Amino acid sequence: MLNKLLAWVRKTGMIRPGDRIVCAVSGGADSVAMLVALYLLRQKLDITLEAAHFNHCLRGAESDRDEAFVRSLADRYNIPLHVGRGTVTAGKKGLEAAARDARYRFLSGLPGKIATAHTADDNAETLLLHLIRGTGLKGLGGIAPVRGSIIRPMLTVTRQEVLAFLDEWKLQHVEDSSNGTDQFLRNRVRHDILPLLARENPRIAQSLSRTALRLREDEMALEMQCDFTQMPTVSQLRSLPPAIRSRVLERFLKDNGVREPEDSHIALVEALVFSDRPSARANLPGPVTVARSYERLVCLPPSQREEQVALPCPGEVTYGRWRVVCTPASHIQNTGRVFTVCPEGPMLLRPRQPGDAITLPGGTKSLKKLFIDRKIPADCRGSIPVLCDQAGILAVADIGVNQPRAAKLLPACTISFENI
C-alpha cells in the first residue's frame, strides 16, 4: 500500500516537498491507514504532518468514543491534532450531506493541504451513485484527486489493501455503526450492488475507479476547449458542438451566481440560445435571471429599476447611470441627449411604463417598439430615463424629444443627459 500511495502522489503532484498535510481522520480503517502511511512516508515526502477530527455529535457516546480514539492515535505518533465539533441537522439534501458540509467547513478553515482518505472503493461507489441518479461525464469522473486544498492520496488504494496494511502494522480502528445500516444509498451500493458486480469481476472496485479517473481526464480535455477569453456570441454558441456548448453555458452560470448548475438549468439557457425571440429570459436559482440580448447572453442583477425622480429647473439630479442637468434655455436645441422643452408644472424622470409612446419626425411609436427597433438590450430598457411633466412625456434619453412638446419659442428649459 505504501508504494502505491507514494506512486500516486508523485504522479499527480498533489504533495510537494515542504507541504503541510493535515489528515482528516474519522477513526475508521481508511483514515487511520492514511495517517500512519503518511507518517511513515513523511521524511521521504519531506512534509509536515498534522491531523484533524470533526465530531458531528450524531451518535452520542459513539461519537465521543471516536474523538477519544483519534486523540489517542495522534498522541501515540506525536502528531498535532485539530478537533472540531458541531450539532448537525438534516437539510434539503439529507443528514449525510449536512454532516459532510459541516465537516468540510471545519476542514477548510485549517492551514495547509487537507488529505481525505477516499479509496478506490469509494470512487467506484461514487461512480455508481451518479449513474443511479443520472449524470454526465463530470459525474462519471467520480471523486476529484485534487479539489482546491483537498487532496486524495488513497484514491488508487483498495479497501482490501487498507485492511491488509492495518493488519501488517497491527493498527486498531473504530467502526461507525451507521455504516452497517442500509439507511443511506451509498451503504446499499456498498453492501448489495458492488458485491454482486464482484462476482463477475473480483477487481471491480479498481476497474470502476480507473474508469472514473480516465473519464475525469476526458472531462478536463473538454473543459480546456471551453476556455474562451470572452463569452461567445449567440451565433457562435449555436455553432459549437453540444458537448462544448453545454460546458460553456455551465461555466457562464457558475460565474454569474448559480452555484451548482443542473442539466435543467443548462437546458433553459440553451433554449434561449436557439430561441427566435431576441429578448427571451429564463429564471434560475440564486435568484439569477439570464436574458438573451440579441447576440449576447447576459445575467441580470436583482432588480435595480429606477423609481420616479423629481427634476428641478434649474437643477441637477442623478438617475441610475445618468447625470441630468436642467438650465434656462439660451437657444433651442434638440438632439439625442439635449432637449429644449416648455414643461407644464414639475418635471420628473421615470422608467418606461406600459403604453408609453412618443412622436418623432417619422411618426408616433410606442417606446417598446422603438427600443426593439433600435436594438436596445432588454436589460437596459428599464434604466433609460423618460422625462415627463403633468401633461405627459417630454423626451426620452437617447431616443429624442416628443415633437408636440418641443419648445418653439423662449423662455424654455434645456435638459441635458450625460452618462456617469
Secondary structure, DSSP 8 states (H G I E B T S, - for coil): -HHHHHHHHHHHT-S-TT-EEEEE--SSHHHHHHHHHHHHHHHHHT-EEEEEEEE---STHHHHHHHHHHHHHHHHTT--EEEEE-----BTTBHHHHHHHHHHHHHHTSSSEEE----HHHHHHHHHHHHHH---HHHHT-S-SEETTEE-TTTT--HHHHHHHHHHTT------GGGGSSSSHHHHIIIIIHHHHHHH-TTHHHHHHHHHHHHHHHHHHHHHTT--SS---HHHHHHS-HHHHHHHHHHHHHHTT-SS--HHHHHHHHHHHT-S-TT-EEEETTTEEEEEETTEEEEE-S------EEE-SSEEEEETTEEEEEEE-SS----SSEEEE--SS-EEEE---TT-EEEETTEEEEHHHHHHHTT--HHHHTTS-EEEETTEEEEETTTEE-GGGB-SSSS-EEEEEEE-
